[in-house]
C-alpha cells in the first residue's frame, strides 16, 4: 500500500469523495488492453469477449456497468480516451500540465513525462467538468504542472466555433461505422449552424513514427527500473515485449534529433488553430476488439498523436456499431482551452441523447 495518496486522489478526498478502491489496469499501464498477472483480465461490459481497452480499462468497465459514477485515469497514449470509446462513456485527457502526475504509476519526471496526463472518466460530460475543476492546478511537486486559466465550460458561447474534422488520419483507416459516426456528428453540427470544414492538422501522419521511436529510445530501460522498484522480475507479455525489443539504443545526437523532430511536429500541428477552434476525429480505427486480437499500433495513433502535442481531448459516445458496441468521437481544442472542448461535448451529448447501457446478468 502506498504511503500517501496521489495528488488527484487527495484532492478528491478533500472534497468529500468516497473512494471505493482501485480499478484494474495492465501492468505499469503499458497496454491498450486490461490484463495482468495479479488480477487477471477485465471484460468489456457490453460484450465479455471484448476488451474494455487500456490502460484505464477497469475504470471504464466499472463506470459503464454502473459500479461507480466516476474514476480517474492517466492517459499516456490513449489510456483514458480509448476505454471511454470502447465502453461508451465520457472521458477527458486534459492539456499536458493541467493536472499533476504526482503519485501516478508512471514517473512525473523524465523525457516522456509530458506525454502522461491524469483526467476524469464518467458517464456524462457535466461530471467531467466538475471533477476536472477539483483536480486541476499545480501541487508544487510535479515540475510539469502549471497554473493556467480556467473557464466554466457551461458558460461558454459555442455559436461561433470554427470546427475542423477528419475521417482518416493518414496512418490507419477507420471502419466505415466509425467514419459514419463522425459524418453524423458533423451533419448535426452543420444543421445547427456551426462552421465545419474537413481538414487534417499538418504533420499528423508523423505521429506513429515519433511516438514509437520515443518509447524505444531507451531500449526498455524505464520499464526495467519500474520492475526493480517493485522488486520483481515477473512481467506480463506486453511488458516483456517492451523489455525484449532489439532496437538500438539511441546515441546522444540521435536523441537530440528525435526531440527536435518532436518539437517541429508540435509546432506544425499547432498551426491548425489559426483557422480552427476545435477538431473532431475518430478515437480509434476500431470499436472494442476481442481479447486475443493482435494490436496494431497504427490504430492507436488517433489518440497518441495528441499526447505528443499535449492538446486537451474529450471523448463522448456518438453511436453504436452493427454489434451494438459503442462508437466514440474525439473533440480536441488548443492547449489549456479544455472549456471549449467540454462546452461542445456537453452540447453534442444533449443532442445525441442517452444511449442504452450494457445488459448485465
N, C-alpha and C positions, 0 to 999 in steps of 0.2 A: 504494500500500500504506500503511495507517495506521502512524503512528509508534509505536503501543503497542497492547496488547490491551485490549479491553473488560474490565470487572471480572469479568463472568461467565466469560469465556474464560481470564483469568489464574488464576482460582480453580480451574477445571477442569484447566488445565495443571499447576498446582502439586500437584494430587492424582494426576498421572500420566496424564491423558487424552492419547490420541494424536489430534491434530487433523488430519483428512483434508483439510479445505478449507472453503469457504463454499458453501452451497446457494443455489439461485436464489430470488429474491423479485421482486415487482413493484417498479417504480421508487419509491424512498423508502418502501416497504412500504404504499403507499396504494391497495390494491385487494384485492378478495376473490378475484381470480384471480391466477395467477402467470405473468406475461409481461412482457418488457421489450425495449427496442431493442437492447441489448447481447448478451444471451444467448438471447433468444427465449422460447418457450413451454415450460412444464413440463406434462407429461401426468400424469393420474391412473393409477397402475399397475394399477388394477382395470379400467380402460376408457380407452384412449388418446384417445377422443373427448371425454372429460370433463376438467374442471379438477380439480387436487388441492386447490383453494381457495387462499386467500391471507390474510395475506401470506407465511406460512411454508410455502408450498406445496412448495418444493423440499425442505425438511426432511422434511415428511410423506411425500412420494413416496419419498425415499431410505430412510426408516425402513420404510415399508410394503413396499418391494421388497427389503429385506434388504441394502441397500448399507451401512448404518451402524446401530448399535444405538440411538443417541440423537442428539439435536440440541437446540439452544437456540433458541427463537423469542421474539418480542416481540409481545404482544397489546395492541392499542390499541382494537380494536372486535370482536375475534374471531380474530385472526391466528394464534393457537395452536389454539384450540378448533375453528374451522371446518375447517382442514385435517385435524385429528385425526378429526373426524366424516366428512369426505369420503373419507379414506383408510383408516379403520378402525384407528387407533392410539390410544394414550393421550396425553393432554396436560394440563397444568395452567397456568392463569393464577393466580399467587399473589395474595394481598392486595396492593393498591397500597402500595408502600413496603417490601415484604418483601425484594425483590431490587433492588440498584442498577441504574439505567439507564445508568450511565457508559459511554461508548463506543458506545452504540447508534445506529442510523440516525437516529432522531428525537431532538430535544433533551431533556435530562433536566431542563430548567427551562422556565418559562413556564406560561401559563394551562392548557394541555392536558396538561402533563407527567404529571399523576397518572392520566391515562387509560391510559398505557402501562406494561406490566409484563413483564419477561422471565420465562421459565419453561421447564422441560424438556419434551421430547416423546420418547416411547419406545414400545416395543411393550407393555410391562407396567407396572402401577402401582408395583410394588416398585422399578423403575428410577427412576420419577419421585421417589419418596421419597428414594432415595439421592442423586440429583442435586440436588434442591432443598436438601437439608441442606448440600451443598457451596457452593452459590452464594448462599444467603441471607445477610442481615445487612448493616449499613451499611459503606460504604467511605470515609466522611468526604469524599466529593466530591459525590455526588448528595444534594441537600438534602432530598429526599423519602424517602430510605431510612432506616429506623428499626431499632433493636434490639428485637425482640419475642420473647416466649416461644415455645418450640418443643417439642412433644412427639412421641415416636415413634409414628407412626400405627399401627404393627403391635402396639403395646401397649395400644391404646385399647379399652375395653369399649363395644361398639356396641349392646348389647342394649336400652338404654333410650332410644335416639334417637327423637325425635318428627319424623316426616318429612312434609313438605308436598309437593305436586306440582301441576302443571297441564299440560294438554294444549295449551293455546292461550293466548298472551299478550295477546289482545285487540287486536293490531295486524295480525298476519298468521297465517292459519290453516294449520297444517302439513298435509302429506299424510297420508292415512289410515295409511300404513305407519310413519311417524314417530310418530303418535299410538299406534299399536298397540305400538310398542317401549316407550313409556312405560307403557302399561297392563300389558304383560307384566312389566316391571321392578317395578312396584308390586304386582302379583299375587304375584311371587316374594317380595318383602319381607313382604307381609301373611301369606303362608303360613308364613313363618319367625317370625312373632310380632311383627313391628315395627308400631308405631302409625303409620298412614298416613292422611292427610286431604287431599282435593282443596282447594287454596286458593292464590290468587294474591297476591303482595305488593301492598299498597295503593299506587297511583300508577304501577304498571308501564306502563300504557298511555301515559304521557307520555314514555317513553324515546326514541322515534324523533324527536319534536319537539325535545327538549332536545339530543340528540346532534348532529343535523344542524344545528341553529342554532349550537351552539358551534363546529362546524367551518367554518361560513360567516361567523363573526363578524369575521374579518379580511380577507374578500374574497380569500382565497388568498395573502395576503402571506407567510405562513410558507413556503409552497411556493416562492414567488419567491426568498426568501432562501436556501433549500436549493439551488436551481438556481444562484444566484450563487456560493454556496460551492463548488459543483462546477465552476464556470467553464464553464457550458454554457447554451445557450438551447434545446436539444433536449429535448422532453418526450414521454412516451408519451401515448396518447389519454386514459387515465384521469387522469393528472396535468394534462393540458391542460384537461380538463373542470373540474377544481377551480380552475385559474387563471382560466379564462374565464367563471366564474359572474358573472351580472349582478346578484346580490343586493346590497342596500345595505349599506354598512359600518355597523356598529352605533355609535350615539353612546355616550358615556360612561355616560349614565343607562340606556340600553337594555342595555348590557353588565352594569351593576350589577344590573339587574332579572333578567337571564338567570342570573347567578351565584346570586342569591337563590333563583330557581326551582330551579336545580340542587341547592342545599343543602336546600331543602324536600323535593325528591324523595328525596334521600339519607336524610333523617330519616324520611319516611313509609315508605320501603321497609324501613328498618332495624327498624321496629316488628314486622316479620314474625317476628323471632326471640324475641318474647315468648312465642309459642305453638309455635314450631318450632325444631328444631336444624339441620335440613337442608332444602334444596329440590331436587327433581328435576324437570327440564323438558327440552323439546327443545333442541337446539343450533342448529337452523335449521329453516325451514319446508320445506326440500327436501333430498334426497340430492344427491350430486355432479351439478352441472349441466354442460351442454355448453360448449365454449369460446366459442361465439358466442351463448350465452344472454344476453339483456339482463337485467342485475342489477336487482332491486327491493330497495331498501334496507330496506323493511319486513321482509323475510325475515331480515335480519341483526340485527334488534333483539333476538333471543333471546340474542345474545352482547353486543352493545353496551350493553344495559341494565345490565350488571354491570361494565362499565368505568366507567360513571357512578357506581355505588355503591362500587366498589373491592373488592367481595367476592371471595374466592377461589373458583375454579371448576375442577372436574376433569371431563374428558370421557373416556369409555371406550366401546368398541363394545358394542352390545346386540343387534344383529341385522343383517339384510340386507333390501333391498327386492326386488321381483319380478325385477329385473335382476341381482341378486347384489351390488349396491353396498352398502357399509357404512352402517349406521344407528347413530349415537352417541346417548348420553344425557349430560346435563349435571347434575353434582352440586355444589351450592353450599352453603357454610357461612358463618357470621358472620365478620367481619373477624378475621384472624390465628388462625383455627381451621382452617387447612389440614389439620391432623391428623385432624379429624372427617370432612371430605370424602374424604380419601385413605383413611381406615380403611374407610369404607363402600364406596368404589370398589374397594378390594382384595378385600373380601368378595364383592361382586357379580361381580367378574371371575372369581373361583373358581367361583361358582355357574353362571355363564353358559358357562364352558368356553372352549376355544380355537376361534376361527373360522378358516376356510380363507383363506389369503392369496391375493394375486393370482397368476395364472398368467402367467409371463413367458417369452417365446420368444427 
